[in-house]
Amino acid sequence: MKKSTRRWLGLGVTAGVLGLVVYHLTRSPDWQNFDWNHLWRSLLHARPEYLLAAVAASYLTFLLRALRWRYFLDPIKRASLWGLFAAQILGFSSIYLIGRVGEAVRPAYIARREDVPFASQLAILLLERIYDTVATMTLFAMALRLEPTARAAHLGEYAYTGLIFIALAVMGLVLFRLYSEPLTARVERAFSFLPSKWRSQLSRFLRSLSSGLDAIRDWRDLLASLACSVALWFLNVSIFWLVFQSLGGAPAQVSWWGAALTLVFAAAGLLVQLPGVGGGYQVLVIQALHIFHVEAQAATGAGILAGVVAQVPCWALGLLILLYEGLTFKKLGAIAKEERATMEEKV
């Protein structure tokens, strides 16, 4: 199946899933009496000081991502922090506009700008995903345990299971970091029955994981990257909390840990997004806020506003950086394709 066909098929499935979710959501009693005027009034009267703080925190998250990437890249080259910051802005702008296809923009842009191998930046991207996945799961488990509403809904009992799973996953990564070569060879032998294409993809994944973990050379690098991650995810949750505070009313009653739980739902919604439109992110924010008994209009306003704060400042700065560097999103996509093609020729 061609890549273009797979992409359109994926978009069709995504649209279908979102359509079903929205259909079932709107069948609830709250949505039968939905007041659109109330929604727009709540958005227009949102407190600007909280929204400005949320936007500032949003930009700081990209700076922290750039700093963490710099720690990961240090064994190869001491990179420009500005260049890595620009890469984060352009990469996430591409994801918001064209979906997960834009994920390759960050490693490709950095590889081209810093003159380092594209494969090494893909390895760092994989390591970043591991950090963020562990952080998200840890937040989820802690929010289930510490948020009173989650405990009242008997969700807190799953917290310990989640923390145990996270601890086992981290231990597995540590073991892989220490014994990557023999473990990779053993896994490749165990799955030798797979078709050659699948074996090649599995080998590439394992070697990328090994290369990514190699970026953590000592305790200093580990602690520095963990500190960046803790600050990053504290700000990510705080952005949601600030948005809720700006709306007042029921959303403002949601605690910081409630905002953390909402963030995890929103992150899951990113897996079902229509490029340039969104959908899954906002829908799952609304669903999460129902746990805290936030009415439909207020929950919808929070979902819309959270999406705007997450995306619009990133787009705005991304366009300025593109103008400054004489680039377009189309050229960024072409750079990503060229770097990937060059890497595949060398394999």
ZAMARGU-4260 file (C-alpha; in steps of 0.2 Angstrom, whole numbers, plus 5000, padded with zeros to 4 digits):
<rodrens>
0) 5000/5000/5000 | 5007/5017/4995 | 5011/5030/5009 | 4998/5042/5002 | 4985/5029/5002
5) 4989/5024/5020 | 4989/5042/5025 | 4971/5045/5017 | 4965/5029/5025 | 4972/5035/5042
10) 4964/5052/5040 | 4947/5043/5036 | 4948/5032/5051 | 4953/5047/5062 | 4938/5057/5056
15) 4926/5042/5058 | 4932/5039/5076 | 4931/5058/5081 | 4913/5058/5073 | 4907/5044/5083
20) 4915/5051/5099 | 4907/5068/5096 | 4890/5060/5091 | 4889/5050/5108 | 4895/5065/5117
25) 4881/5076/5110 | 4868/5063/5115 | 4871/5067/5133 | 4858/5077/5143 | 4870/5091/5145
30) 4872/5093/5127 | 4854/5093/5123 | 4852/5110/5131 | 4869/5117/5126 | 4869/5136/5126
35) 4882/5143/5113 | 4879/5161/5119 | 4885/5156/5136 | 4900/5147/5129 | 4906/5163/5119
40) 4902/5174/5134 | 4913/5164/5145 | 4927/5164/5132 | 4926/5183/5129 | 4927/5186/5148
45) 4942/5175/5151 | 4954/5183/5163 | 4969/5189/5152 | 4982/5189/5165 | 4980/5170/5167
50) 4980/5167/5148 | 4996/5178/5146 | 5004/5168/5160 | 4999/5152/5151 | 5006/5158/5135
55) 5023/5162/5143 | 5023/5145/5151 | 5020/5137/5134 | 5035/5146/5127 | 5046/5141/5142
60) 5041/5122/5138 | 5049/5124/5121 | 5065/5131/5129 | 5066/5117/5141 | 5063/5104/5127
65) 5078/5113/5118 | 5089/5113/5133 | 5085/5094/5136 | 5089/5090/5118 | 5105/5100/5120
70) 5110/5088/5134 | 5106/5073/5123 | 5116/5080/5109 | 5131/5085/5119 | 5141/5069/5116
75) 5140/5072/5097 | 5141/5091/5096 | 5138/5107/5107 | 5123/5114/5098 | 5116/5131/5098
80) 5102/5133/5111 | 5093/5146/5099 | 5094/5133/5085 | 5087/5119/5095 | 5073/5131/5102
85) 5068/5136/5084 | 5068/5117/5080 | 5055/5114/5094 | 5044/5128/5088 | 5045/5123/5070
90) 5043/5105/5073 | 5027/5107/5084 | 5020/5119/5072 | 5022/5106/5058 | 5013/5093/5069
95) 4999/5104/5073 | 4997/5109/5055 | 5000/5092/5046 | 4998/5079/5060 | 5011/5066/5065
100) 5019/5067/5048 | 5028/5083/5054 | 5036/5073/5068 | 5052/5071/5057 | 5054/5090/5055
105) 5063/5093/5072 | 5077/5080/5069 | 5079/5084/5051 | 5080/5103/5055 | 5093/5100/5068
110) 5103/5088/5058 | 5104/5100/5044 | 5107/5115/5055 | 5121/5107/5066 | 5128/5096/5052
115) 5125/5080/5062 | 5118/5063/5056 | 5100/5062/5054 | 5099/5045/5062 | 5107/5052/5078
120) 5093/5065/5080 | 5080/5051/5077 | 5088/5042/5091 | 5086/5058/5102 | 5068/5060/5097
125) 5065/5042/5102 | 5073/5045/5119 | 5063/5061/5121 | 5047/5051/5118 | 5053/5038/5132
130) 5055/5053/5144 | 5039/5061/5140 | 5029/5044/5141 | 5036/5040/5158 | 5032/5058/5164
135) 5014/5056/5157 | 5011/5040/5165 | 5019/5045/5182 | 5008/5061/5182 | 4993/5050/5178
140) 4997/5038/5192 | 5000/5052/5205 | 4984/5062/5199 | 4974/5046/5202 | 4981/5045/5220
145) 4981/5063/5225 | 4966/5071/5216 | 4951/5069/5228 | 4938/5068/5214 | 4948/5053/5206
150) 4948/5045/5223 | 4930/5047/5225 | 4927/5039/5208 | 4937/5024/5214 | 4951/5027/5201
155) 4965/5029/5215 | 4966/5011/5217 | 4974/5010/5200 | 4988/5022/5205 | 4999/5009/5213
160) 4998/4997/5198 | 5003/5012/5186 | 5018/5016/5197 | 5024/4998/5198 | 5022/4997/5179
165) 5033/5013/5177 | 5046/5007/5189 | 5047/4990/5179 | 5048/5000/5162 | 5062/5011/5169
170) 5072/4996/5176 | 5070/4988/5158 | 5077/5003/5150 | 5092/5004/5162 | 5096/4985/5159
175) 5095/4989/5140 | 5107/5004/5142 | 5119/4993/5151 | 5118/4977/5140 | 5111/4984/5123
180) 5122/4974/5111 | 5119/4957/5118 | 5100/4960/5121 | 5098/4967/5103 | 5107/4952/5096
185) 5096/4940/5106 | 5080/4949/5101 | 5085/4949/5083 | 5088/4930/5084 | 5071/4927/5093
190) 5062/4936/5079 | 5072/4929/5065 | 5056/4921/5058 | 5048/4938/5054 | 5049/4944/5036
195) 5065/4954/5031 | 5056/4971/5031 | 5049/4969/5048 | 5066/4962/5055 | 5075/4977/5047
200) 5062/4989/5056 | 5064/4980/5072 | 5083/4981/5071 | 5083/4999/5067 | 5071/5003/5082
205) 5083/4993/5094 | 5098/5002/5087 | 5090/5019/5088 | 5085/5015/5106 | 5103/5010/5110
210) 5110/5026/5102 | 5097/5037/5111 | 5101/5029/5128 | 5120/5031/5124 | 5117/5050/5125
215) 5115/5048/5144 | 5134/5046/5148 | 5134/5049/5166 | 5124/5054/5182 | 5126/5073/5178
220) 5118/5071/5161 | 5104/5060/5168 | 5100/5072/5182 | 5101/5087/5171 | 5089/5079/5158
225) 5077/5073/5172 | 5077/5091/5180 | 5072/5098/5163 | 5058/5085/5161 | 5051/5088/5179
230) 5051/5107/5175 | 5043/5104/5158 | 5029/5093/5164 | 5026/5105/5179 | 5023/5119/5166
235) 5013/5108/5155 | 5001/5105/5169 | 5001/5123/5175 | 4996/5129/5158 | 4980/5119/5159
240) 4977/5125/5177 | 4980/5143/5172 | 4967/5141/5157 | 4955/5134/5169 | 4958/5148/5182
245) 4955/5161/5168 | 4937/5155/5164 | 4932/5155/5183 | 4917/5146/5188 | 4917/5127/5189
250) 4933/5125/5179 | 4942/5136/5191 | 4938/5124/5205 | 4948/5110/5197 | 4964/5107/5207
255) 4982/5107/5200 | 4981/5088/5201 | 4964/5088/5192 | 4973/5098/5178 | 4986/5085/5177
260) 4973/5071/5175 | 4965/5082/5161 | 4982/5084/5153 | 4984/5065/5152 | 4967/5064/5143
265) 4972/5078/5131 | 4989/5069/5127 | 4979/5053/5123 | 4968/5064/5112 | 4983/5069/5101
270) 4983/5051/5094 | 4967/5055/5086 | 4969/5072/5077 | 4964/5079/5061 | 4979/5089/5054
275) 4976/5108/5055 | 4959/5105/5064 | 4963/5095/5080 | 4948/5087/5088 | 4954/5073/5099
280) 4963/5084/5110 | 4948/5096/5113 | 4936/5081/5115 | 4945/5072/5128 | 4948/5088/5138
285) 4929/5090/5138 | 4927/5072/5143 | 4940/5073/5157 | 4932/5089/5164 | 4915/5079/5166
290) 4924/5069/5180 | 4925/5085/5189 | 4906/5089/5186 | 4910/5104/5175 | 4895/5107/5164
295) 4895/5105/5145 | 4897/5124/5140 | 4911/5127/5153 | 4920/5111/5148 | 4919/5115/5129
300) 4926/5133/5133 | 4940/5125/5142 | 4944/5113/5128 | 4944/5126/5115 | 4954/5138/5125
305) 4967/5125/5130 | 4969/5121/5111 | 4971/5139/5107 | 4984/5142/5120 | 4994/5126/5115
310) 4994/5130/5096 | 4992/5148/5092 | 5007/5155/5101 | 5018/5141/5093 | 5011/5145/5076
315) 5014/5163/5077 | 5032/5162/5083 | 5035/5148/5070 | 5029/5159/5056 | 5041/5173/5062
320) 5056/5160/5062 | 5051/5154/5045 | 5051/5172/5038 | 5068/5176/5047 | 5076/5160/5040
325) 5068/5161/5023 | 5059/5145/5025 | 5041/5138/5022 | 5033/5123/5030 | 5034/5115/5013
330) 5053/5117/5013 | 5054/5110/5030 | 5044/5094/5024 | 5056/5093/5009 | 5071/5094/5021
335) 5064/5080/5032 | 5061/5069/5016 | 5079/5072/5010 | 5087/5068/5027 | 5077/5052/5028
340) 5081/5047/5010 | 5100/5050/5013 | 5099/5040/5029 | 5090/5025/5021 | 5103/5025/5007
345) 5117/5023/5020 | 5108/5008/5028
</rodrens>
